[in-house]
Amino acid sequence: MSVLEKGGNAFDAAAAAGFVLQVVEPHFNGLGGDVPILSYRAATDRVQVVCGQGPTPRTATIDGIRRLGLNQIPGSGLLPAVVPGAFGAWMRMLTEHGTLPLSEILDYAIGYAETGFPLPTGAAEAIEVMAPLFETEWLESGRVYLPNGRSPAAGSRFRNPALAETYKRLLREATAASGGREAQIAAAEKAFYRGFVAEAVDTFVSTTEVLDSTGRRHKGILTGQDMADWQATVEESAHIRYGDCTVHKPGPWSQSPVFLQQLALLEGFDLRGMGLNSAEYIHTVAECAKLAFADREAWYGDPDHSDVPLDILLSPAYTAERRELVGAKAATALRPGSPGGRRPHVPEYVADPVPPEREHWMSQIRNGLPTVVRATRARTDTCTIVVADRFGNMVAAVPSGGWLKSSPVIPGTGISLGTRAQTMTLEEGHPNSFGPWRRPRTTLSPSLVMRDGKPILAFGTPGGDRQDQWTLEFFLAVVEFGLDLQSATETLAFHTDHFAASFTPHESRPRVLTVERNCDPEVIEELRTRGHEVETAAEFSLGKVCAVGADPGDDLLLAAASPRGRQTYAMAR
């Protein structure tokens, strides 16, 4: 909000918020992570995607992982590290669409890292659980996250001077460059990808064996040259019409098109007639999610390296054929389609031997999710930033990766590397197969909606594989049932885990349907009679949807944030 009030636009504000999140939510994302950015720029009347999902190293091969005796890519450590794409994505967006000097973007993150901030409860819990690992193995992580050798308390002032110095050095190298704003941004990007950050990454990854989720120590394969060779790309969005709206998402290098596939399927049902959160409604939405995510498992991957038949997957004829599979009972099998007559390939995940749990942290790093897993708490992860400005611009970004649990801090930088390669399969020939210079299929999934050629809504949520279920429920509450944005963030949330999870160890729970406990007991009972294995989660525990909107008729900007987690914010002025 400060950036907007200084005269900056939505792009400036989103980037400033993105860098602050790297500091204040280190359990969810970091400077070594990744981000897809979906935006509309009024001056060009264009929706575009900036891909901040870095690829695998150029030397990445399935055989290389297999020779280590592994059946899966580990969920932590250095082996699953990919090129960190978040910094390059924010720089690409700022170069093309921002207005303020880089110093006015990074100053906020530098301030919080240098002078401190109240540590969120989730971060404090993660550090406490991981402290024995940080003390004995990931020593640089211990220097960053265990001030005075102790786990910091939730709410205490926490500083990250190493990360602050990295931001300040990037800024120093930027401001030393001759030329204007764009030249300075280019200099900062060079310092990160071809300068001191890349050098630190190259030295550490090539010389250090790191204990990871296998219970063994491995070096990584990411190099400074991999970082130097990469640049964030700008792409057209994937999109479909839904009613009088056009819904835009990133492409199939993310899971994002499952949102569009679900909408295409649901358009053939009378959702309003069913009633919001009725058993018929929840059943229909969940069954369509199963079909869309089954296609994700079979067909999604980096389209630069695989033939992803997205046009067919979103076509009316294919959708109609798939819609016929939605019956009165819960599906028990994973049923990917055969677009264009092609045979689907769903990878099988063979678990690696479980190492002895010498410490509680070993059970935590075996799971590739960002946060520590506690039985009493719904699993969530990642961050969301959505911004609309008075100039008519709208931005949605979902930053993640490089969290404190993913890999050890690179000495002298305050940065952990992202581990997104864990989402890839070791089966040859799959669109999401592990291989050189491929973008892992990410779960990160921002959304942007247009009506009559104008942006009316942008939104996102943390939540891994469940993002495109929880945000779908929010969107349907708005467009089908007429709820205002805030009420829509507060409506009942539910999801299915019928398909393999993207994160190691890639578990699935066929037929399980999770609903928040405030669901009508009669609805839960009817869902069970339909064959769903219903599990209940605590009230207001699933998802953290954030949204911005625009009402062109009344010349209003809108903002909403779910109360879940007590960690989301909505501000409008």
Secondary structure as UniProt FT lines:
FT   HELIX           2..5
FT   TURN            6..7
FT   HELIX           10..24
FT   TURN            26..28
FT   TURN            31..32
FT   STRAND          34..41
FT   TURN            42..45
FT   STRAND          46..52
FT   TURN            58..59
FT   HELIX           62..66
FT   TURN            67..69
FT   TURN            79..80
FT   HELIX           86..97
FT   HELIX           102..115
FT   STRAND          117..118
FT   HELIX           121..136
FT   HELIX           139..145
FT   HELIX           147..149
FT   TURN            154..155
FT   STRAND          157..158
FT   HELIX           161..175
FT   HELIX           181..193
FT   HELIX           196..207
FT   STRAND          210..211
FT   TURN            213..214
FT   STRAND          217..218
FT   HELIX           224..228
FT   STRAND          233..235
FT   STRAND          238..242
FT   TURN            243..244
FT   STRAND          245..249
FT   TURN            252..253
FT   HELIX           257..266
FT   TURN            267..268
FT   HELIX           271..274
FT   TURN            276..277
FT   HELIX           279..299
FT   TURN            303..305
FT   HELIX           310..313
FT   HELIX           316..323
FT   TURN            324..325
FT   HELIX           339..341
FT   HELIX           360..365
FT   TURN            375..376
FT   STRAND          385..388
FT   TURN            390..391
FT   STRAND          394..397
FT   STRAND          400..401
FT   TURN            404..406
FT   TURN            411..414
FT   HELIX           420..423
FT   TURN            428..429
FT   TURN            431..432
FT   TURN            436..437
FT   STRAND          447..451
FT   TURN            452..453
FT   STRAND          454..460
FT   HELIX           464..466
FT   HELIX           467..479
FT   TURN            480..481
FT   HELIX           485..490
FT   STRAND          494..496
FT   TURN            504..505
FT   TURN            510..511
FT   STRAND          512..516
FT   TURN            517..518
FT   HELIX           521..529
FT   TURN            530..531
FT   STRAND          533..537
FT   TURN            539..540
FT   STRAND          546..551
FT   TURN            552..555
FT   STRAND          556..561
FT   HELIX           564..566
//
